[in-house]
Amino acid sequence: MTTYKKIPTYILSGFLGSGKTTVLLKMLADFKARGLKPGIVLNELGQVNVEGHLFKGEKMLEMLDGCICCTIQDDLREELQFFLQDENGVDVLLIEGTGVANPKEILEALADPRLEDGFETQSVISLADASKFLDYRSIFSSSREIREMLNDQMSSATLILLNKMDLIQEKNKEKIYKKMRKLIKGDVEIMETVYGDVPLDELLKKRMSTVSVSLGKRETDDHHHHHQHPFKAVKLENIPAVERIRFEKWLKKLPESVLRAKGMMQLASPSGLYQFQFASKEVEMERMEDQECATCLILIGYNMPVDELRVSFQKEVLQIMHA
């Protein structure tokens, strides 16, 4: 199997008009000034990207007529192969979802076992329009859909850019922070910005880590110092065949800190290799055509009790009582 150097990947999230494209353009300019070759994934709900002209000449993948986090998520997994198979390659990848995209779903796509050797998610950067944030969170001036969407975007972030700070009154600043802190998971930094002006080095900080955990060992610190990152993608490897009922029961008991789970599992009955997705306490399984893939379980979340999860998996799924 071909091995790739992992491409550091950044997800840009934020509601319509929050300033995502402005930040994206600044990042591109900074990358080029440093002699780096960026790649871009742009997603639009419509059939035409009206901002496409801003990125003329860039190594860009456009995903139109659907939201990257739901209707075309499978397409994203396939299309990302473009950056891995390109002979010239890219040094960094930026993914900008639509204004209504859920970053958790994009994280899930990037954590696909078929992509994890090619891409390494560094950070989920979510932008919020400070001048409209209080209105968007109010039950009197917004819809439930908007409030839930903002919750997804803020709670998935590893860095929040509170943009358009020049448009708010000082008396509202404390109210904004109070409401925002209720949405944030873990110790996530909030940076105040105007016109999305943030030093590139701050945006490029690695704020998410991937940890591989053997079923027979406790989690140990490595040279990535992953204990500093509240957000993790934890990968359990070398998993023997499992009973489907016990496995699904274990998934549904996962703590709230686990946002998503996915992977490839060998089932004892019905026997075979299955790909599974777990979100919102629902499990989906599909038998894989390729039965030769290695089994793995990937958990995505914040401040996850990794060792406790490993032990509970052994006891409740594998029924190993002395983990």
N, C-alpha and C positions, 0 to 999 in steps of 0.2 A: 504494500500500500504506500502511496506517495505521502511524504510528510511535508508539512508546510511550516514556515515560521509564522507564529501567530500574529495576526494583525490587530493592534490595539484599536478598540472600537468604542465610540461614544454615542450615546442616544440623546437626542434633543427632543424635549417634550414641552408642551405648554398649550394653553387654550388659544383660540383664534385671536390674533392681534397682540399677543404677549411679547413678540419680538424675536421669535425663533430664527427667522431668516436673517435678520440683522446680525445676530450672534454667529450664525453659520458663516456668513460672508466674512466677518472679522476673523474667524478661526482659519478660514481658507487663506486669507491674505497673510496671516501670521505664519502658517505652515510653509507657504511658498517662500517667505522671507528667510526661513530657516533651511531652505533647500529640501523640504520634505514633499513627497508626492501623496496628496490626499485623494481618497475616493469618497463618493457621496451616494447615499440612497435617499431619494426624495419621494414622498408619498402624497398623492392628492386624491380627494374623494371623487373629483370629476374626471372627465375624459381628456382634459387638457391641463397641463401645468402652466398657469399664466405667468409664473415667475421663472420659467425655464431659461429665458434669455439672460438672466442674471448669472447663469452658470455655464455660459457658452464656452466650450473648449475644455471643460472639466471632465474628469473620468467619473461619469455619473450614471447611475441606474435609476430610471424613473419607473415608479409603480403607480399606475393611474387607475381610476374608476373603482376604487375600493379602499377600505381602511386597512393599513398594514397589520393591524393588531387582530383582525378577525377574518374578513372575507378573503383576503389574499395572503394570509400568514403562510400557508403552504407554498405559495409562489415565492415568498421572500426566501424561504429555505433553499429553494432551487436556484433562484436568481443570484444569491450570494456566492454561488460557485464561480460566477463570472470573475470575482476578484481573486479567487484562489488559482484559477487556471490562466489568468493573464500573465504572460511571460515577463512583462515589465513590472507588474505588481504595483501595490500601493503601500505606503508607509503607515497610514492611519486611515480609519474608516469612520465617517460621520453619518448617522442615520437620523433623519428628521421625519417624525411621524406627522400625521394630520393634526389639526387642532383638537380633534376629539379622540385621538389615539390613546390607548391604555399602555403605558410603558411596560407593564408586567407581561403583556402578551409578546412584545418585541423581545424582552429578556428571555422569554420562554423559547422563542424561535432561535435565538442565538445560542441557547443552551442545548440545542438539539445535539445528540451524540454524534451525528454525522457532520456537524460544523465545529464542534468545540476544539478540535485540533487546529482549526484555521483562524478562529477569531477569539479574542479575549476582551470581554467587556470591562472597561476601566471605570466608567461612571455613567449614571443617568442624570442628566442636567435638565431640570424642569424650570421653566420660566413662568412667572406669575405677573400679571399686570396690576401693579399696586393701586393704580387709580380706579380700578373696577373690582378689585378683589372682594371688598365688603359687600358690594351689590351682588356679585356672583354667589356669595355664601349665604345671602339673605333669603329666607323662605318667602318674603314678600315681593322680591324683585327678580327672582330667578326660578328656573324650573328644577325639579328633582333630578332630571338628567344632567343638568349643568353642575349641580352640587356633587353628584356622584362622580362625574368625570373629573372635576377638580380634586376630589378626594383621591382618586386613582393616581392622578399625575403627581400630587404632592407626596402621597404616602409611598410612592415607588422611587422617589428621588434620592440620590446620594449627594446632590448639591442643588440648592434652590437659588435662582437668581430673581430677586424681587425687583423687577424692572419698572421703569417710568416713575421713579421716586420723585422726580421734579414736578410731578403733576398732583401730588397729594398734599393735604394740609397736615401740619405737624401733629395736630391733635388726634388724627386718625391713625398715626403710626403704631401706637401701642395696641389699638384695637386689631389692626392687621396682624401684628405679631402674635397676639393672644389666640386669634382664630387659626392662624397658620400652624402654631405649635401643636394644636389639637389634631392636626392632620398628619404630622410628621412622625415617622417611625425611626426610632434610634436617635443617635447624636448626629443629626444632619446640619451642616452649615448653611446659613442663609446669608447671601451677599446682596447688598443693596446696589442697584445699578441705574444708570441713565443711558438710554440708547444702547443698552446691552454692552456697555464698555467695561470689560473685565480683563485683567492680565491673563494671557494665554496660559502661563504656568499654573495659575489657579484652576483653570478649566481642565488642564491635563493631569492634575493629580489623580493618582489611582485611588479610587474611593470604594471599589468593590473588588472582592477577591474570589478565586476559585480554589477550593480545597478538595483534594482526593483523599478519601478515608478508606483504609482497608477494614474489612469487617472484623478482623482479628486484633485490631490495635486501637488505642486511644488516639484522639487528635493531638498532634504535637505541633509546636511552632516551627515554621520553616523560614527560609531566607526571605520570603515575601512578607513576613510579619503580619500574617493575615488577621491576627487578633485585633489589629488596629482598625479593621474595617467592619462596621456593623452589618453591611450587606455582603452576603456570600452566595455562591453557588457551590453546594456541597455534593460531591460525587461519591457514591458507594459503588465499589467495583467487585468483580469476581463473585457474583451472586449465583448460588445454585438455584435449581428449580423450586418454585413456590406454589402453594395452594392459592388459587385465585380469591376465594372467600376470605381467608385470613389476611391476605395482602390488601384487599380493598377495605376491610374493616380497620386495618392499621392506618391506611391513608386518611380515612375519615376521622380518625382521632388525633391527627397531627395538630400541634399547637398553632395559634393564630399567627405566630411569627413566621410560619412557613407559608409563603404566598402562592407558590406553584410547585408541582412535582411532575416529573416526566421521566421517560427512559425506555429501556427495552428489557423485558423480563421473560424468563423461561418459565412457562406454567407447567405444573405437573399434570393437571387435568382441567380442560382439554390440553393435551401436550402440544408444545410448540413455542416459538418465539413470538412475543407480542409487543407491539409498541403501545404505550399508555400515556394518557394525559390526565392530570388531576388539577381541578380548579373549582373553587366555590363548593367544596364538599362533594363534587361529582367526578366520577371516574369514567373514562372512555378507553376502550381497548380495541386494538385491531391487529389481526394476525399479519405478520410481515411476510412478504414474498421471499426476501433473503433471510434464510434461517441460519446463516453462518455468522451473524453479527455478535459481538461480545455483549453480555448483559451488563446493565448499569442502571443506577437509580440516581437522578439528579433532583436536589431540593434547592429551591431559590427562596431566600427570605432574609430577615434581619435579626441579628442577635440570637441566632438559632442555637439551642443546646446540643451541639453536634454529638458529643459522646452519649448523651441521653438518648438521642434519636438512633444512634448506632446500636446501643444496647437493647432498646425497645424493639427494633427491627429484628434483632437476633432472637429475642425471647418470644415475641408475639407472632412473627411471620415464620422464622426458621425454627422456632421452638428449641433454641439453644439456651439452656437455663443457666449456664456458667459463663456468660460473656465477659 
